[in-house]
């Protein structure tokens, strides 16, 4: 049931605090976390794959595990797996991320990798799914059923799962010690509070949706972690509001895409901590061309040279995704509703894509 909400998507966006908390509690008690970390520290190389939103979760994972453990995983979009198969061997590990555990593209990548002896770690929301049956180790997200076609709560629970895995790997490698690991777990228990940003900012986001739903096209820009979140935000906007939104790493925008910018062209900046100065200069570049500049970011973006600011609270890199993503999901939701579309059932899309 929609529990009193007009759409599942809205309900699921607001369920994120609880989904994150349950995922964390479930994982810290699950021996699979240690087993997965063990596979990773012994791997020659680590590959990560997924489709759509789940692929975006792998990019966020790449960001964290590189910084925390010094391991740079090789990410690929599941349907592009043939390009990578010549490079994999039985000494490698593939992390496959899929909320449903039934996406054909992801299952095919896994089957091909398995044929070559690669060990598989699954991250999925569905117990007993095909992916979990193919995997050597499965980490379950405990988001609860997600009915809306747009992935929302499953995304952030994937991010949390992968972040915890990265920390566990860093601990096993001795890059951080046990007490550092515990403080990361402790900190992740605040992901719940961070994700309440959606409730708090809802009126603000609705007002922003009024402006953006009139646009034909927009950019969503960020740097580093923010670049990955930008891709996810752009996918949400396209998928349910049918407004064209294109994500780029902010620095890359001046290598071509900026040519599209004219008076009133909306550019959303995803404000993650640590890249304020550089994003400010990207904002200035956009403004100089007449763009309407919007920032959805942590409180350190207070002085951003933007026309519209949505400040989600004061969070560091570990917690920033949990505070920043819900308002962006909500933005896509309100745009879709204002434009008269059903956000739960976007055209041309199935919840789980079981064709190639
Ligand atoms: O079930 P999966 O996580 O494997 O699904 C992958 C994609 O089809 C899915 O994330 C899709 O991109 C969503 N509709 C995005 O909101």
Boltz pocket constraint, residues with backbone or C-beta under 6 A from the ligand:
constraints:
  - pocket:
      binder: B
      contacts: [[A, 51], [A, 52], [A, 53], [A, 54], [A, 97], [A, 98], [A, 99], [A, 100], [A, 101], [A, 102], [A, 103], [A, 106], [A, 149], [A, 150], [A, 151], [A, 152], [A, 235], [A, 236], [A, 239], [A, 350], [A, 351], [A, 352], [A, 353]]
      max_distance: 6.0
